[in-house]
Each structure stands twice: as structure tokens, then as C-alpha cells.
């Protein structure tokens, strides 16, 4: 019965080896997302407790500055070492760093026992950048590795399964990795547990490479068997992004979503911080929010939201999210002060993105070269995500000056009106970019070509 349900929702797998392949990949991705979504609530709660939440827009801008050398280093590692070795190295680094942060947060002076918010406390800034970079590099490398060993037909069967496990991680990560659930005074011990789990992620990928047959490690190939190669370079991924319209279109799809969500996110979390000022209470509320994102996203995947792409095509999959975000923008404009409205806007916007949009976007890299999969994707993930968050944070930074000059109510209303109008313009451009990349993808796959 379960097999019939899975076949109806995701299609028929070709062999037991294919099931084993995607089952293990799904387990690895589920743990990655569990760790990442476990860190996200405490990223904000710890930063707010140590530095002060008003500095969050600056922290997002700092993350963008740090992103450039990280992506350059990542590109050099991909040039010099096998892809799985890069994964092992990154998980080792992030695991050790998490344990170091845990020790710092337990320190009586620089850690969470010191309840005085101060922007000069460097550990809060470093923690914020650490979590942001983990979400970009580890997730991007996992998907680059996965798309490199998967063809388009297999992806339609296997990627929804990976997405389903990702959403389960989205539920259980923030649910279990929560200080108040264990009666802890703050989140420092949880950070230590996260460090151990990151080491487990690297171990699972090592197991994957040892037990999956070579036949399952082959990906998409053009009909003529040729693939475009380029000379190694520090900025090769950036060059591809800026010169290939297809890759730039993917960048725009990610960029505009993240800009608008960053505006939503700041509005929502500022309200949460005002209601729950204590670090553990703040983390608990944001963890509940993260759990609901996972529940809704899991329900979407389980009930076959991926069938939109299977039956209606890539274009329908890519234009659904901007239409939903447009509805969310209008709703927030009508109910700007209701925290429950903001809560569900964030839940639905994140859930649909993770359940449908993210797996769809990853499939766009399948008919591309290795440089596009690894190097360009890293630049897109870092600057499409981090750059957009910096752009959204720049917009958010105008809220306080408006409130000071016009008054809290009038300034807040003006800010909402301006962001609503600008979001509408961004959604229009987003729709055009989505239609363009969907057309290029469909043409390449139908003709068994490489896009770039």
C-alpha cells in the first residue's frame, strides 16, 4: 500500500538501488535541515540576547561581506579536491566551530550568562555569520553533489522524497533542539549537540559513497556527450552568473523571494522580541514557528505538491510562489500589527518555498556543466540569498528613522506602504525571470542539451 501511495505521489522508482540512493540522500538532507532549522531560532535569540536585535540588519550585511571570501575559497576547494572530500572538510570545520561556540556561550563573561546587550560583544556577530554561512555552503554543496549524480527523470522521482525528509528535519530539528524543552536556562548546551550532529552528517555521506553502486552515481549528459569546460579561476562562478542569462534568471528568482521574506522576517521577529525578551522564551517561540513551517511543508510534499511540476510543467511550479507571496504582501498591508497574521504569513511563505520551490530550483541545475552546478550555484546561493537579505535589511534599516521622524504609528504605516509597493514591483520582475528560466530548461531537456 505504501509503495502504491509513493508511486502515485512521486512516480515509480526504477530499481532498489535507486530507492537506496535517494533514501540515503534524503536521510542526509533531513539531518542537514534539522541542524540548520535547529540553529535558526537560536541564531536570532542568541544574537538578540548578546548584541541586541536592533542590529540584525547590520548582521545580515556583515554576512554578505563574509560571503565573498567564503565562496572564493569554496571554488578553489572544488577545483582541487573531490566533491565528497570538500563536504567532509566543511562538515568537520562547522562541527568544530559549533563546539567552540558552545564553550564560548557557557563562559560567564562573554557568554549567555552576561545578559547585557552590547554591539561590541563579538561572539554574537560571529555566531550569526556562522549560521548564515552554514545554510548557504552546506546546503548548496549537498544539492550540487546530488544534481551532479542525477538525471532529470530520476530527479522527478527522488527529489520530492529528499524534500519530504528535509521537511521532517524542519519539524524535528527545532522541536528537539530547544533549551526550554529540557529545562535548560539558555541554548549553549544545544549548540554543543548541534556540533556533534554536524560530524554525523559528514559520516553519513562517507557511508553513501561506499555503498551506492557506480551506476547510480551518473548524472545528466547532453546528447552529443560534450560538456563545456573552463579554466579554473577565483571568480569563475561569478563570471558564469553574470554572463549566462539562464543562471542570472535563477539568481533573480532566489533574490526577489529572499528580499521580500527578509522584510517579512524583520517585521515578525521584532514583534516576537518585544513580546518575549528572554533568550530561552524567544528561542522557544521561534522554534514553534519553525516546527509549523515543517509541518505545513511536509503536508504539502506528502500530498503531492510536486505533481504540479510533473503534470503542469516547470513554468507552473516556478510562478506559483510569487503569486502566493503577492497575496501575502497584500495581507500584511491590511493587517500590519497582528502578530498571528505575520506568523502564518511566514509559515506559509517558507513552507511553500521549501516544499515546492526549492526542489524545483535545484532541478534547474541538472542540464548544466559542473562549473555551473558547483561554482555558479555557490555564488547564486550566497549572493542570491545573502545579498538579498542584505538588500532587504537595508530596506528594514529605514524603519527606525521613519518612526523617529514621523512618529511610531505614522512612520510604521509609511514603511509598510513603501515596502508593499516595492514588493509588488519585485514580484513582477520575479515572474518574468521564472517564465524565462522555465522555458530555457524545458527546451534543453527536451533536446538533451546543456544550457550553460
C-alpha positions in Angstrom: 0.0 0.0 0.0 2.8 2.4 0.9 4.5 1.6 -2.4 1.3 2.4 -4.3 0.9 5.7 -2.4 4.6 6.7 -3.1 4.2 5.8 -6.8 1.1 7.9 -7.1 2.7 10.9 -5.4 6.2 10.8 -6.8 6.4 8.3 -9.7 7.8 4.7 -9.9 11.4 4.2 -8.9 13.4 2.1 -11.4 15.2 -0.1 -9.0 16.0 -0.9 -5.4 19.4 0.8 -5.9 17.7 4.0 -6.9 15.5 3.8 -3.8 18.6 3.2 -1.6 20.3 6.2 -3.3 17.5 8.6 -2.7 16.7 7.2 0.7 20.2 7.9 1.9 20.4 11.3 0.3 17.0 12.1 1.9 18.4 11.0 5.3 21.5 13.2 4.9 19.4 16.2 3.8 16.9 15.7 6.6 19.7 15.8 9.1 21.2 18.9 7.4 17.9 20.7 7.6 17.3 19.5 11.2 20.6 21.0 12.2 20.1 24.2 10.2 16.5 24.8 11.4 17.6 23.9 14.9 20.2 26.7 14.7 17.9 29.3 13.0 15.7 30.1 16.1 18.7 30.2 18.4 20.7 32.2 15.9 18.2 35.1 16.4 17.6 34.5 20.1 21.4 34.4 21.0 22.2 37.4 18.8 19.4 39.3 20.3 20.5 38.4 23.9 24.1 39.2 23.3 24.2 42.0 20.8 20.6 43.3 20.6 18.0 42.5 17.9 18.0 46.1 16.5 21.4 45.3 15.0 20.1 42.3 13.0 20.0 44.2 9.6 23.7 45.0 10.1 24.4 41.4 10.9 22.8 40.3 7.6 25.0 42.9 5.8 28.1 41.5 7.5 27.1 38.0 6.4 27.2 39.3 2.8 30.7 40.7 3.3 32.0 37.4 4.7 30.3 35.5 1.9 32.7 36.7 -0.8 35.9 35.1 0.6 34.0 32.0 1.6 32.7 31.5 -1.9 36.1 32.1 -3.4 37.7 29.5 -1.0 34.8 27.1 -1.8 35.5 27.4 -5.6 39.2 26.7 -5.1 38.4 23.6 -3.0 36.1 22.3 -5.7 38.9 22.8 -8.2 41.5 20.9 -6.2 39.7 18.2 -4.3 37.0 15.5 -5.0 33.5 16.9 -4.2 32.9 14.5 -1.3 36.2 15.4 0.3 35.1 19.1 0.3 31.9 18.0 2.0 33.9 16.1 4.7 36.2 19.1 5.2 33.3 21.6 5.6 31.4 19.4 8.0 34.5 19.0 10.1 35.1 22.7 10.2 31.5 23.6 11.1 31.3 20.8 13.7 34.5 22.1 15.5 33.3 25.7 15.3 29.9 24.8 16.8 31.7 23.1 19.8 33.9 26.2 20.2 30.8 28.5 20.1 29.1 26.3 22.8 32.1 26.7 25.0 32.0 30.5 24.5 28.3 30.7 25.2 28.9 28.9 28.5 31.5 31.4 29.6 30.3 33.6 32.4 31.6 36.9 30.9 31.4 36.6 27.1 28.6 34.0 27.1 24.8 34.0 27.7 25.2 34.4 31.5 26.0 38.0 30.7 22.6 39.5 30.0 23.8 43.0 29.0 23.1 43.6 25.3 26.2 45.2 23.7 27.1 45.6 20.0 30.8 45.2 21.0 30.3 41.6 22.0 31.9 40.0 19.0 30.8 36.4 19.7 27.2 37.3 18.9 28.2 38.7 15.4 30.4 35.7 14.7 27.6 33.3 15.7 25.2 35.0 13.3 27.6 34.9 10.4 28.4 31.2 11.2 24.8 30.1 11.0 24.1 32.1 7.8 27.2 30.6 6.1 26.3 27.1 7.1 22.9 27.4 5.5 24.4 28.6 2.2 27.5 26.4 1.8 26.5 23.1 3.2 23.0 23.1 1.6 24.4 24.3 -1.7 27.2 21.7 -1.7 24.7 18.9 -0.9 22.4 19.9 -3.8 25.4 20.4 -6.2 26.6 16.9 -5.3 23.1 15.5 -5.7 22.3 17.2 -9.1 25.7 16.1 -10.4 24.7 12.4 -9.9 21.1 12.6 -11.0 19.3 12.8 -14.4 16.1 14.8 -15.0 13.7 11.8 -14.9 15.2 10.3 -11.8 15.1 13.8 -10.1 11.4 14.0 -10.6 11.0 10.7 -8.6 13.8 11.3 -6.0 13.9 15.0 -5.3 10.4 15.1 -3.7 11.5 12.3 -1.3 14.5 14.3 -0.4 12.3 17.4 0.1 10.0 15.3 2.4 12.8 14.2 4.6 14.0 17.8 4.6 10.7 19.0 5.9 10.7 16.2 8.6 14.1 17.6 9.7 12.5 21.0 9.6 9.9 19.8 12.2 12.1 17.6 14.5 15.2 19.9 14.4 13.7 23.0 16.1 11.3 20.8 18.1 14.1 18.7 19.7 16.9 21.3 19.7 15.2 23.7 22.1 16.6 24.6 25.5 13.3 25.0 27.3 12.2 21.5 26.4 15.0 20.1 28.6 14.7 22.7 31.4 17.9 24.5 30.4 18.5 28.1 31.2 19.9 29.0 27.8 20.8 27.5 24.4 24.5 26.9 24.9 24.3 23.1 25.5 22.1 22.8 22.4 24.8 24.4 20.3 27.2 21.6 21.6 24.7 18.9 20.5 24.5 20.6 17.1 28.3 20.3 16.7 28.1 16.6 17.2 25.2 16.2 14.7 27.3 18.1 12.0 30.0 15.4 12.3 27.3 12.8 11.8 26.3 14.4 8.5 29.8 14.0 7.2 29.9 10.4 8.3 26.6 9.6 6.5 27.9 11.0 3.2 31.0 8.8 3.6 28.7 5.8 4.1 26.7 6.8 1.0 29.8 6.9 -1.2 30.8 3.4 0.0 27.5 1.5 -0.5 25.8 3.2 -3.6 26.7 1.4 -6.9 28.6 3.4 -9.5 25.6 3.1 -11.9 23.6 5.3 -9.6 26.4 8.0 -9.5 26.0 9.1 -13.1 24.0 12.3 -13.9 22.6 14.2 -16.8 24.5 14.2 -20.1 23.9 16.2 -23.3 23.0 14.2 -26.4 26.4 14.9 -28.1 28.2 13.9 -24.9 30.0 17.2 -24.7 30.3 19.5 -21.7 31.7 23.0 -21.7 34.8 23.3 -19.5 36.5 26.5 -18.4 39.9 27.2 -16.9 40.0 27.3 -13.1 39.7 30.8 -11.6 38.8 32.5 -8.4 35.8 34.2 -9.9 34.7 31.6 -12.5 31.4 31.1 -10.8 30.7 34.8 -10.7 31.7 35.1 -14.4 29.2 32.4 -15.3 26.5 34.0 -13.2 26.9 37.4 -14.9 27.3 36.2 -18.5 24.7 33.4 -18.6 21.1 34.6 -18.7 19.8 31.3 -17.5 21.9 31.4 -14.3 21.2 35.1 -13.8 17.5 34.2 -14.1 17.8 31.6 -11.3 19.6 34.3 -9.3 16.7 36.7 -9.7 14.1 34.1 -8.7 16.0 33.5 -5.4 16.9 37.1 -4.9 13.4 38.7 -5.0 11.9 36.0 -2.8 14.6 36.5 -0.2 14.3 40.3 -0.2 10.6 40.2 0.4 10.9 37.5 3.0 13.6 39.5 4.8 11.2 42.4 5.2 8.5 40.0 6.5 11.1 38.3 8.8 12.2 41.6 10.4 8.7 42.7 11.0 7.7 39.4 12.5 10.8 38.8 14.7 10.8 42.4 16.0 7.3 41.8 17.3 8.3 38.5 18.8 11.3 40.1 20.6 9.1 42.8 22.1 6.7 40.1 23.5 9.4 37.5 24.5 12.6 39.4 25.6 14.2 36.5 27.4 16.6 34.4 25.2 15.1 31.0 26.1 11.5 32.2 25.7 12.3 33.9 22.4 14.0 30.8 21.1 11.0 28.6 22.2 8.5 30.8 20.3 10.7 30.9 17.1 11.2 27.1 17.4 7.4 26.6 17.4 7.2 28.8 14.3 9.9 26.6 12.7 8.1 23.4 13.6 4.9 24.8 11.9 6.9 25.6 8.8 8.0 22.0 8.7 4.5 20.6 9.4 2.9 22.6 6.6 5.8 21.9 4.2 5.7 18.2 5.0 1.9 18.1 4.4 2.5 19.8 1.0 5.1 17.3 -0.1 3.2 14.3 1.3 0.0 15.2 -0.5 1.9 15.6 -3.8 2.6 19.3 -4.4 5.4 18.2 -6.7 2.7 16.8 -9.0 2.3 20.5 -10.2 5.6 20.1 -12.0 5.0 16.5 -13.1 1.6 17.4 -14.7 1.8 21.1 -15.4 5.5 21.6 -16.0 8.4 23.7 -14.8 6.7 27.1 -15.5 3.7 26.4 -13.3 5.9 25.3 -10.5 8.0 28.4 -10.6 5.2 31.0 -10.9 3.1 29.6 -8.0 5.3 31.0 -5.3 5.4 34.6 -6.5 1.7 34.6 -6.8 1.3 33.4 -3.2 3.9 35.9 -2.0 1.9 38.7 -3.7 -1.2 37.6 -1.7 0.9 37.6 1.5 2.2 41.1 0.8 -1.4 42.3 0.4 -2.5 40.6 3.6 0.3 42.1 5.6 -0.6 45.6 4.3 -4.2 45.1 5.5 -3.2 43.6 9.0 0.3 45.1 9.8 0.0 44.9 13.6 -1.4 41.4 14.1 1.4 39.0 15.1 -0.7 35.9 14.4 -1.2 37.2 10.8 2.6 37.7 10.5 3.2 34.2 12.0 1.1 32.4 9.4 2.4 34.6 6.5 5.9 33.5 7.4 4.9 29.8 7.9 3.1 29.6 4.6 5.7 31.6 2.6 8.6 29.4 4.0 6.7 26.1 3.7 5.7 26.5 0.0 9.2 27.6 -0.8 10.8 24.5 0.9 8.2 22.0 -0.4 7.9 23.1 -4.0 10.2 26.0 -5.0 13.5 24.7 -3.6 13.3 21.2 -5.2 12.2 22.8 -8.4 15.1 25.3 -8.4 17.6 22.5 -7.8 16.4 20.7 -10.8 17.2 23.7 -12.9 20.9 22.9 -12.4 20.7 19.4 -13.8 21.1 20.4 -17.6 24.2 22.5 -16.7 28.0 22.0 -16.6 30.0 21.0 -13.4 31.2 24.6 -13.1 27.5 25.8 -13.1 26.5 23.2 -10.6 29.2 23.8 -8.1 30.8 27.2 -8.6 28.0 29.3 -10.1 25.5 27.7 -7.7 27.6 28.7 -4.8 27.7 32.3 -5.9 24.0 32.2 -6.5 23.2 30.7 -3.2 25.5 33.1 -1.3 24.6 36.3 -3.1 21.1 35.4 -4.2 20.3 34.5 -0.6 22.8 36.6 1.5 22.9 39.5 -1.0 19.1 39.7 -1.0 19.0 39.5 2.8 21.5 42.4 2.9 19.3 44.3 0.4 16.2 43.6 2.5 18.0 44.6 5.6 18.9 47.9 4.0 15.2 48.5 3.4 14.5 47.5 7.0 17.1 49.9 8.4 14.8 52.8 7.2 12.0 51.8 9.5 13.5 53.3 12.7 14.4 56.7 11.1 10.9 56.9 9.7 9.4 56.2 13.2 11.7 58.8 14.8 10.9 61.5 12.3 7.2 60.8 11.8 6.2 59.1 15.0 5.9 55.4 15.7 2.4 54.9 14.1 2.8 57.2 11.1 6.3 56.1 10.4 5.4 52.4 10.7 2.4 52.9 8.3 4.6 54.7 5.8 7.2 51.9 6.0 4.5 49.3 5.3 3.2 51.2 2.4 6.6 51.7 0.8 7.6 48.1 1.2 4.3 46.9 -0.2 4.7 48.9 -3.4 8.4 47.9 -3.8 7.5 44.3 -3.2 4.8 44.4 -6.0 7.4 45.7 -8.5 9.9 42.9 -7.4 7.2 40.3 -7.8 6.6 41.4 -11.4 10.2 41.0 -12.4 10.4 37.7 -10.5 7.5 36.3 -12.6 9.3 37.3 -15.8 12.5 35.6 -14.6 10.7 32.5 -13.6 9.0 32.1 -17.0 12.3 32.7 -18.8 14.3 30.0 -16.9 11.5 27.5 -17.2 11.4 28.0 -21.0 15.2 27.5 -21.3 15.1 24.4 -19.0 12.3 22.7 -20.9 14.0 23.4 -24.3 17.3 21.9 -23.0 15.8 18.8 -21.5 13.6 18.1 -24.5 16.6 18.3 -26.8 19.0 16.7 -24.4 21.3 19.7 -24.4 23.3 21.5 -21.8 22.1 25.1 -21.1 25.4 26.5 -20.0 
